[in-house]
């Protein structure tokens, strides 16, 4: 399956999940404005992105003779939601207005607000939207999936390590903006944990685990 075909398949699964969870969240509150914030999750997630992470993970899983393709695609939603959470928070930190030619979450929310502190409030709401996505990551992580329980436990631990690495090294990245020039070794390590490790190493190891590889 090439990347373009995979994206169509995976996006269909992801869309079903995202729509269901948006509606679930909206049922908990009746504020129309807040519900618009939540609905924008769908626009943000599907405004672009090639799905390279889940595709690379799918290739790894199949390469290790994984037999449950449907289950691994469903498990892969974890990584796309985590990625979206990280992007929402990163856009706030970088003060970015657009991503993939669409408004960033905090920029969109700001268009719905009035007052001198609209920007600050919008950033706060966007942080909470990111946190909401992270809660879904943990929901999926703890959900019983169609894999051997021992392998699933190892995969969950790996996912948790990835979450921790992404957050901690984002903190280092932010600190570098106000600290003395960082050593090249620290910059390389930061890029490894924020990009290479997050994008490929950790998720691919997870697929390998779930495929039963040692």
Buried (B, 14 or more C-beta within 10 A) or exposed (E): BEEEEBBEBBBEBBEEBBEEBBEEBBEEEEEEEBBBBBBBBBEBBBBEBEBBBBBBBBBBBBEBEBEBEEBBBBBBBBBBBBBBBBBBBBBBEEEBEEBEEBBBBBBBBBEBBEEEEBBEBBBBBBBBBBEBBBBBBBEBBEEEBEBEEEBBEBBBEBBEBBBEBBBEBBEBBEEBEEEEEBEEEEBEBBEBBBEEBBBBBBBBBBBBBBBBBE
